[in-house]
């Protein structure tokens, strides 16, 4: 999850900095990054656009010679970028399968022996099928990437909710030891989830609270050992976080397996073209 967030922030920083320094067209730059495979899917592209526009606005706002009441710039527009990507993909469709007049187009360029080999009964059809199957797998992997990004966003939002609830409870005199134990018990006993990651989440929140000069109690009381109220408000974001990280782990495995299969297809296609 943190890798996705870091990637979004880093690419957004790169694009916005280039715009502020050289006035480079942000839409064109983002199209290039997407087509080069630097941006995994359209959901990530959408979030990068949002971060880019925020970065540029803040950059211009902090410039002393800019009218802060009327900051105008050529924004990164997801709809424009998406349209250009689709146009490019449409234009490349003809390259996915051999043309019907493959032999006649090559008559003056290669020898008869090469033409005979290339246009053998099954070679081109099999290659075309393999290319189509690879594209289906790529599209499926792209959809899984979108789902993974959405789950990462859900997990990120859940952490903020957990931190906010914890801060309120700590301010009311509750112990973070009790809060953390109840949350981890709930995830382990009632959801079968990864209690370790929940515990780490509360460790991070604990550190943030201490750094913010909160008086944080860490001890355990009998409250944390009693029966859990599964309908408690504070457990809702915990459930969302646990579910999201479980989805991310499963999607990561599926994406990895698909990538291995796609790599095998790539080798087959490259060998056929050689």
N, C-alpha and C positions, 0 to 999 in steps of 0.2 A: 504494500500500500504506500509506504513512504517513498519507494522508488518512483512510483507513478507521479506522486505529488511533486517530488524533486524535479522530475523530468519536465513536468508542465511549467514549473517556475523557472527552470534554467532556459528552456526554449523561449518562453515569453520574455525573459530578460534579454536574451540574445537579439530577438526581433525588435523589441522596443528600443534597445540601445542603438541598433543600427539605424532605426528611423530617426531618433533624436540627433544622432551625430551626422548622418549622411542623407537623411530624408528618403531612404530606400522604401519603395512601395511594400507595405507590410503584407498586403494580400498576395502579391506575387511571391514574396519570400516564403510565406506559409504554404502556398501551392507547391513550391519547390521542395520544401521540407517533407511534405506529405508524400509526394511522388518519389522522393529518395528513400522513403521508408523510415524517416526519423520520427514521424507521428504515426502511431499504431492504428488509430481508428478515428471516426468522426466525432465521437464523444470527447476524446482528448483534444481534438482540434477545436471544438467549441469552447472548451475550458481555457485553452491557450489564448484564443481570441479575447475572452473576457479579461484574462490577466494582462495581456498585451495592452489593451485599451486603458486599463487602470494604471499600468506603469507609465504609459505615455502621458496620460492626464496629470499624474502626480509630478512627472518630470517637468512638464511645461508649467505647472502651477508654481513650482519652486524656482523657476527662472525669473530674475528680477525685472526684466523688460517685457514681460507678458501681461496682457490685460486679464487679470484673474476672474473678472466678471463675464468674460466671453472667450473661453478657451475652445478653439476650433482646430481640428486636425483630421486627416484622412484615416478614419478608424479601420481596424481589422474587421472585416464583415464576413461572418461565417457563411451567409447565404451566397455571397459572390464567390468566395473561395470554393465552396462545395460545388457550385455550378461549373466552375472552371475545371475542377477535378473530374466531374462527370463527363464534360466535353472531351477531355483528354482521354479518359477511359473508353469513350465511345469511338474516338478516332483510332484507337489502338486495337479495336476488335478484329479488324481485318488481318492483324498479325498473329492472332491466336491459332488460326488454322490455315493450311496451305490454300492458295487460290485454286479455283476449278481448272483454270487453263495453265496449271503449273508447268506442264511440258512445253506448250507453245511459247510461253514467256521465256523459257531458258534455252530454246533451240539455238539461238545465236550466241549464247554465252558459255555453254559447257559442251563437253563431248557427248556423243550418243551413249556411250557406256555409262556415264554419270547419270544421264537422264533416265536410262533404263532402270538403274538401281533405285533412284529416288522415286520413280513412279511405279514401283513393283506393286503387285496386287493388294497387299495388306499394309505395307509400311506406312504410307501417309495416313490411312484411315486409323491405324492403331495410334500413331503419333497424335492425331487430332483428338482422339478419345482421351488419351492421357493428358493432353493440355487442358481439355474441358474439365476432366476430373480434378486436376490440380487447382483450377480456378474455383470450382465448387468448394474444395477444402479451404482455399484461401479466404473465400467469402465467409465460410463458417467460422474460421479462426478470427476474422474481423469482428463478427457478431459476438463471439465469446469475449473478445477484447473490450467491446462496448459494455458488456455485462460486468466485466471485471472492474472497469472504470466506475460504473454506477455503484457497484458494491463498495469500492474504495471511498467514494463520496459519502455513501451512507455511513460507513465506519467513521469517517472523519467527523461528520455531523454528530454522530452518537457520542464520540469522545468529548466533544464540546459540551453536550448535554450532561454527560456524566460528571465532567469537571465542574459545571455550574451547580448541579445538585449537591455535589460533595462540598463545594465552597459554602453553600447555604447551611448545610448540616453541621459543618465544622464551626461556623459562626454561631450556631445554636448550642455548641458544647458537645456535639457527638464526637466519637473517636473514629479516626480513619481506619483503625484496625478493625473495628466492628463493621464499618461500612464495606470495607474490602472483603472481609471474611464472608459476610452475607451474600455479596455479589458472586464471589467465586464458588461458594457452596451451591447457589442457585443454578449457575451455569453447569456445574459438574453433576449435580444430583437431579436436576429437572430438565436439563437440555442435552446432557451428554456432550457438552462442548469443551473447548480448550480453556480450562480454568487458569492455566499458567499465564496466558496472554492477558486475561482479565486482571490478574494480580500485578502484572507488569504495568498495565494501564494505570492502576491506582498508585503504584510506586512513582510513576512519572507525575501524576497529579499531586502526590504528596510533596515531591521535590519542588514543584512549581508554587505550591502554597507556602512552603517554608521560605523559598526565595522571595515571596511577596510579603514576608513578615507576618504570616498568619500563625497564631498559637495552635499548633496541631497536636492533638492527643493521639497516641499510637497504640495504647493498651487495648486489651480485649476484656469485655464484660460478658455476663451471662446472656445478654441480648443476642450476641452473635451465634450462640449455640442453640437458641430456641427455634421452634418451628418457623419456617420462612413464609411470609405472606407473599405468595407469588403474584398477587395483583397490585403490589406496592408500586407507586409511581416511580420510585428511584430505580426499579429493576427493568423498566421498559427500554431505556437507552442501552442498558447492559445487554439485554436480549438482542437488540438490533446490532450492537457491536459484535457480539459472539456469532450471530448468524452471518453477518457480513464477512468476517474473517474466515469463516468456514467456507463460504461461497468462493472467496478469493483463492483459498488453497485448492479447492476442487477445480476451479477454472484454470488456475496455473498449471495443474497437472494435465488437463485436457488440451490446453494450448501447447504445452511442451510435447505431448504425444502427437498432436496434429503437425507441429513443426517438423518432427522427425519424419513423418510420412511425406510431407511436402518436400523435404530435402531429398528423399528417395526418388520422388517424381522428378525433381530438378535434375538429378544425376541421369535418370533414364532419358529425359528429353535432350539433355546436353550430349549424351552419348549418341543418340539417334541423329542429331544435327551434325555431329563431327564428321 
